[in-house]
């Protein structure tokens, strides 16, 4: 930060005051030091919001997942795990679960209600999302603010949106080649499919 100066500055500063100012300036220039945990030095990262530590889901917790698999034949889709089949899943407040299955499912699809899942099942989904890293503000697959996204031919991708505590974040997760999330996106989609009674 720039140092404020006044026209009435006094030049008879004491040695102690000068030393103290020098120490403060040095600390400002160096910035915060990374946290050291034993031999592990934690990398710098954006601060996590308190909601990411909640044991129970926020009242406005919702999920939507749209799975795209362009280029896959009907035979390939029939043999694929349910998490890799084109579909649209929406979990609304109150445990209302909507689902549609098939290549025609898109992000504008609003499926009919499949069922209302139990409150504890909603909490299980929340805890999985919370612990999976999908709420990481530095997640490399984040699309915030969500742009137009083109799924590459021959790939299987889930466009996942998570709403909680007044915030909404969207991700493009490669279900066939999980990297950063180590398969968390695929597992979450499979759980939604299971809750929607989609057969394996």
N, C-alpha and C positions, 0 to 999 in steps of 0.2 A: 504494500500500500504506500502511496506517496506520503512523505512527511510534511505536515503542515508547518508553515513558517509564518512568523509575524514580524512586523516592522519594529516591534519593541523588544526583540530578542536580546537577552542579556548575554554578554560574553564571559561573565565571571562564573562559569559553571564549575561546580565542584568535581573533583576527580571521580568520586563515587558515582555521581549522576551520569557522567560520560561513560563509565564502564557499564553501568546498568543498561544504558541505551544501546551500547554496542552489542551486549548480550541479547537484547530483545530483537535487534535487527538481524543478528546472526540466526536466531531461532526462526524468524519469519522467512528468511531466504532458504533455509534448509528444508522447511516444510515438515509435515508429520512423518515420523519414521514408521516403517512397516512393523507390524506386530511379529515378534519372534516367539515361536512355540518350540522350545528345545532346539533341535537342529533344523527345524522347518521355518522358513521365513514366509509368512503369509503374503501373497501378492496383493497389490493395491487393487481395489475394486469399488464399485459404487456402493453406497450404504444401502442396507436392506431395510425395507419398511417394516414397522412392527407387526403388520398383519401376517407377514410370512412366518411368524412364530406362534400364531394362534393355534391352539389345540382343536378348537371347534371352528367349523366353517362360518365365515361372515354371513349375515342374513341375506345378502344379495349374491351369494356364490352361484354361478352358472357356468356351464360348459357347452361348447359346440365343437363337433369334429366332422369334417368333410373329407372323405378318402377318395383320392383320384388314382386311377391306374390306366392311363391312356396307352393304347397299343396292345393291351392284354386281350387274348382271345377268350371266348366263352369257356373253352376247356381249361385254360390256365386259371381263370377266375374260380371255376368250380373246384379246382384242386388246391387253390391257395388257402392259407389260414384265414379265418374270418376277419382278423385285424387288417388284412391286406386286400380285402374285397371292397369295391366302391360302395360307399354308404354315406348316410348323413345321420348324425346323432346329436340330439339337443337335450341337455339336462337343465330344466328350469327351476326357479325357486319353488320350494315345496316338494321337491323330489319328483316332479313331473318329467317323465322320460319319453321323448319322441324319437322315432327311428324310421328310416327308409333305406332299402337296400337295392343296389343296382347301379349300372353306369350312368343312369339319368339323374342321379343325385348330385346336386350342386349346392353352393353356399346360399343360394336363394330358395332352396327347397325348405318348406315348412311341413315336416311329416306329421301324420296324425299321432295322437297320444297312444303309446304302447302300454304304459303302466305307470303307476306311482310307486317309486321305490321307498324302502323304509328309511326313516331318519338316520339310523346308524349306517346304512349303506351310503348315504350322502356324506356322512362324516368320514367314512373310509376313503371315499374318492377325494375329499378335501385333503386328508392327511397324506395320501399318495402324491397328489399334486404339490403339496407343500414340501414334501421331502425329496421329490424327484429332480429338483433343480429347474423346473419349468417356470418358477417365479423369479429366477435369477435375473436382475435387471441388466446383466451383461450377456444374456443368452444370445449366442451368435445366430440362431435361427429366428429371432424376433423380426416381425414385419411392421413394427410400430414406427410411425403411423402406417397402417396397412395399405400397401400399394396394390396395383394389379399384379397378379402372380401367375406365371405360365408354368405349368407342370411339364417337365421334359418327357418326351415320348419314351415309353419303356420303363419309366420310374413309377414308384408308388409313394405318394406324398399325402400327408394329412395336414389340412389347414385347421389348426386348432385355435380356438378363442377361449380365453379364461377371463371371467368377470368376477371381481371381488372387491369389496370395500370401496365402491365408487370408481374403480379403475377397470379398464378392459385392455387385454393384450392379446395379440395374434401371432402365431408362429407357423412356419412351414417346416414340417418335420419329415425327413426322408425315412419312411417306415422300412424300406427294403435295405437301407444302408445306414443304420443308426450310428451316429458319431458322438457328438457332444452329450446328448441325453442318455447314451448307453442303453437305448431301447426303451426308455421311459414312455415315449410317445406311443410306441407300438403296444406296450403293456396297458396304457390307459385306454386306448381304442378297444383293445380286446376286452377289458373290463366293462366298457360301455356296451359292447356287443353282447357280452354274456348277460348283463342285466336286461338287455332288450330281447332276450331269449333267442338270439341268433345262433343256430347250430354251428358246431365246429366244422 
